[in-house]
């Protein structure tokens, strides 16, 4: 038996052009999601590092007769440290808030 060949269709198939505005929207959403994720990771990491430094300082004071003298301006760095610590606290609070908001958005797994 010979194969049956169909005549080519006379209707034109219109090629759809990709929609640029939706592509840009998806790209912007991905960028926003990535930047939020980086802020959350950076904020949590900085808060963890600050907590570790505070804990080590406490342990050193606890083991040395419950006293510690901390000089924060040996090299005239107190102003820079004040700015950096303020930025760390702000980023940490923002990261914590974004991570809590992200937890609230996720639906519960239903069995």
Long-range contacts (C-beta under 8 A, 24 or more apart in sequence): 36-98, 36-102, 39-91, 39-94, 39-95, 39-98, 40-95, 40-98, 40-99, 40-102, 41-95, 42-91, 42-95, 43-91, 43-92, 43-93, 43-94, 43-95, 43-96, 43-98, 44-92, 44-95, 44-96, 44-99, 46-88, 46-91, 46-92, 46-95, 47-88, 47-92, 47-95, 47-96, 50-85, 50-88, 50-89, 50-92
